[in-house]
Amino acid sequence: MLLEMKHISKDFSGVQALKDVDLGLEAGEVRGLVGENGAGKSTLIKLLTGVYRLREGTVLWDGRAVSLTSPAESQALGIHAIHQDRTLIPTFDGIENAYLGLDYPTRRGKIDWKAMEVRVRSVAESLGLELDLRKTAAELSPPQRTCLEIVRAQMRECRLLILDEPTAALTDREAERLFSVVRTLKEKGTAILYVTHRLDEIFRLTDRVTVLRNGAVVDTVETGSVDRERLIAMMTDSVPVRAASPRRNFGGVLLAARDVASRDGSVLSGELCVRSGEILGLFGLGGSGRTELLECVYGYRPMSAGTVELSGVTQARPTPASSLQNGMALICEDRRGKALIGNLDVRDNILLTSIDRFAIGGVLHRKAEDAAVRTQIDALQIKLAGMGQRIAELSGGNQQKAVFARAMMTSPKVFLCDEPTQAVDVLTRDEIHRLLRQKADEGCGVVFVSSELSELLEVADTVQVMRRGRTVRRWENENLKAQQVLSCCYET
């Protein structure tokens, strides 16, 4: 047994995050770790990586008791984590990023860049990876950044690799490359703790799976001995309720964007047409321009050409402020970087775009604010200690619900949703699907971007594909097959 965690408990200001948790991993094992948002997965990872200090319980490494009081101590043992928020330096190239935290080799008093490149390339090749190490991290694709972080971990003789939502925002094809690396690491004897909400990945990759619920281990089982329904039942007392099936009857056009081009060249000719009551699914491979198109339409990214109409009214130069005022809300892909202010509490984050509604004569009315925020918290079933809790302390799914709560405060008619279910649990995902279907049934229009094609086909009424910055095809989602959509993405 490589790792044994015994009777691990952790609380925050009296709120129990982990309760008497036992977990053991063998060398060369791929272990799945699943649970709803708030089940304790992130807390467990932070204890293992030395971010949080362990005060109750014991950790054994190779049968010897160890104290993980800092990330440096954890890494010295060979424990490394790759989080869904990448930790690369954007302006550093692949070699510099791989050497972060390591001593640079020198020759005659100067940094030996050639030796560094040889070592990094050797580690990458041993994993079957082809990376352009001269590119900066900002120039790499999302799966390439993930692979570079794996290379960096292997540079430090990684024995336990923790992958936290590694395929979030990756397309199916990009995820396949990552799965191949996971299998290679397993063959080399590296233990892997694989944390994800995508249950199909659990069944494809893991040997065993541990289920957490409310901070406690429900069970650890052989992956082949359970099915999806049984795993969901272990994770929660509730049964997922799916949104209604795609519909066919729509009202008038709420949003029309034509011939949109971005100033930076990421969008060359983008189009959107969203009708009242419609969920438009927008799909494309990494770099296709789907996120950038939403940002142009919303006014976050400057346009060089094209027109945007909301309810028939042309928006000359869209800005986030004018879009909000005219009834359009954007749920961005990067909720931590672009949607939330981590040091503010839940209440203030939800009020960010609507605070002027509660000011009379320059004076804010706290009771009215609190009542409005409480209504949204209750409606979306956000789990929190109180409105004054820091938003950064909430689980990923509850943070995403808070982003939706803020959007609801402005009563939008059009929702631009970029990866709205990224890195959330099964129940929260279904809740978001039902929420968007409910808003469509109320007459709103929804643009739904997802890297997971099966999800898109499940939710969308209409499906549109982008390729290389251009809108190339649109279908009604009736007997539409994944192969049709993917074939359109790869056409030359």
Buried (B, 14 or more C-beta within 10 A) or exposed (E): EBBBBBEBBBBEEEEBBBBBBEBBBEBBBBBBBBBBBBBBBBBBBBBBBBBBEBEEBEBBBEEEEBEBEEBEBBBBBBBBBBBBEBEBEEEBBBBBBBBEEEEEBEEEEEEBEEEBBEBBBEBBEEBEBEBEBEBBBEEBBBBBBBBBBBBBBBBBEBBBBBBBBBBBBBBBEBBEBBBEBBBBBBEEEBBBBBBBBBBEBBBBBBBBBBBBBBBBBBEBBEBEEBEEEEBBBBBBEEEBEEBEEBBEEBEEBBBBBBEBBBEEEBBBBBBBBBBBBBBBBBBBBBBBBBBBBBBBBBBBBEBEBBBBBBBEEEBEEBEBEBBBEBBBBBBBBBBBEEBBEEEBBBBBBBBEBBEEBBEEEEEEEEEEBBEBBEEBBEEBEBBBBEBEBBBBBBBBBBBBBBBBBBBBBBEBBBBBBBBBBBBBBBBBBBBBBBBBBEBBEEBBBBBBBBBBBEBBBBBBBBBBBBBBBBBBBBBEBEEBEEEEBBEBBEEE
